Every structure is written in C-alpha cells, then in structure tokens.
Amino acid sequence: MILKISTKNKSCNYWIWNGFKIAWFVENEKDNTPLLFLHGFGANSNHWRKNIKSFAKNGYAVYSMDLLGFGESDQPGIKEIGKLDNGIWCDQVTDFITDIIRPINTNKIVIIGNSLGGLVALTCCSIHSRRNFWNNCLSIT
C-alpha cells in the first residue's frame, strides 16, 4: 500500500512494508537512471536534500527513504521486530526497489549510501548481485 502526504516544502510517500510504515521521497520520477540515496545512522532522508535536487535537475530519477527505525518511518520496539540490523535494512531496500521503483522504471539502479546507508548499500549489492538490479553502488563514509 502506498500513501502520499504533501506538505508545503516536500511530498512524503508512505509504503507499508511488513506491517511498518516507511517514509520515502522521489524527485523527477521518470524512466531515467534511478538513484537511491540511503542515509546514515541517526539521520534520515533529509540528509540528502541538496544532493537530491541537483541530481534531479540533471535528469536522474532520485529516490530516498527513511530506513526502518529512523526519520518518518516507523520505529518499532524490540517486541515488534526483535532487532534492527543490516539484514533487515537490506531486505527493506530490496523490497523497496521491487515494489516501488521497478513497476515504473526498469533501468539499473545506482545506490548511494552514507555511513550505515553505505553498509546497507554494499550488503544489498553483494547479497543480491545476481538479481541484476544494480548499475553501481557507492558507499560514502
């Protein structure tokens, strides 16, 4: 399920993933090369706001999302999820690509992550290398 909420400065979409509300954003949603930005620990997708605008102006379809437990996404307790770890976030990213990006854009994706987001990006690209999702993976630490 996808919900859309607009505010004066940005438009936030929500995607229900495994029963949790996940906040995500998109700029220039066209069938151009998609970029997926993943934030670091203690941050959220707003961390990338200036980068997103620049890449969108240069023709990329730019996506970002708040990883589970961060930003506007649900922040489940230990009883709800057990633990948050790289494997869970990797599953979240892979499902996001499958559910949100793939239905409208079949181009290979460039994943760009900072800190924890970089680790998640590298994990996804490594574990799911045979899925043919990725064009490039960039980890910024």
N, C-alpha and C positions, 0 to 999 in steps of 0.2 A: 504494500500500500504506500502511496506517495501523497503527502500533504504539502501544500505550499502556503507560506505565510510571508507577506510583504510588509516591510517597514519603510520609513522614509529613505533610509540610506542603503538598505540591502534587502535582497529577497532570499529568504531561507526556505529550503525544502526539507521535509522530513520523510525519512524512509523507515519503515518498520522492518527491523532485522532481528530474527529470532526472538520476537516479542519486545524488543527495545527500540526506542525512538532515536534515530540517528540523524543529526543535522548535516545538511550538505548544501553546497552552493555551486552555481555554474555561471560562467560568463562566456558569451559568444558560442552558444550551443549549436554548432553547425557540424557538418560532416567533414571537419578539418582534423588535423592531427590532434588527438586529445592529450592533454597534460593532466595528471592527477597529483595535487600537492598534499602532502601529509605533514602535519605539524609535529613538533617535539613535545617532550614531557612537560607538563604544566602549562601548555599553550593550547591554542585552538586554531581553527582555520583562518581566523582574522590575522594571524601571524603573517600570512602571505598576501595581504590585501594589495600592497603596491606591486608585487610581482604579478599577481593575477591580472590586474588592469593592463599592465604593459604587454604581457603575452597575448591577452585577448585582442588588444589593438593591432597586434602583429599577425592576427589570423588564426590563432590556436583556439580550440575548444577547451576551456580551462575549468577544471573541477577541483573542488576541495571539500573535505568533510572533517567533522569533529569525530575523532576516534571514540569508541565507547569508553565512557568514564571521564570525558573531557568536554569543555565548552558547553554547547547547547544540547549535546547528545545526553541520553540517559546516563546516570551514574549509579549503577546497581551496587547493592551491598554484597557482602560475602555470601549471604544466604541465597541470593538470587542467581549468582553466577559462579560462585566458588572462588575463582581468581581471575584477574585480568593478566594476560601475558601475550607475548609476541605471536603465539599460535592463534589466539582468539582474534587479535587485530588483523593478522594475515588473512584469516577466513573472512573477516568483515570486508577487507579491501577487495578480495577476490569476488565475493558475492556482490559487492557494490558495482564492480565492473560488469559482471554478468547481468545483474538486474537493472542497472541504471544507465550505464554507458553503452553497452553492446546493442540494446534494442534500437538505438538511433545512430550509432557510429561504429563502423566495423574496422576503422583504421587501427593500427597498432598503437599502443599507449606508451607514453613516457611518464614514468613515476618519479617524482622528485620529493624527497623526504629530508627533514631536518631532525637531527638527534634521534629520538625514539622513532619518529616517522621515517628516518633513513634506515634504521634497523628493520622496521616493518617492510619497507620497500624492498630491501635486499632479500629478506626472508621470502616474500611473495615471489620475487623473480627467480629465486633459487628453487623453492619447493614446487612452483607451478611452471617451470621453464618449458615444459612440453605442451602447455596449453596454447601457445602461440599468441598470447595477449600482448606481450611487451615488445616495444621497439628499443627502449633504453631505460635504465634505472640509474638515478643519480642520488647519492647519499651525501648530504651536507652536514658535517658535524661541527 
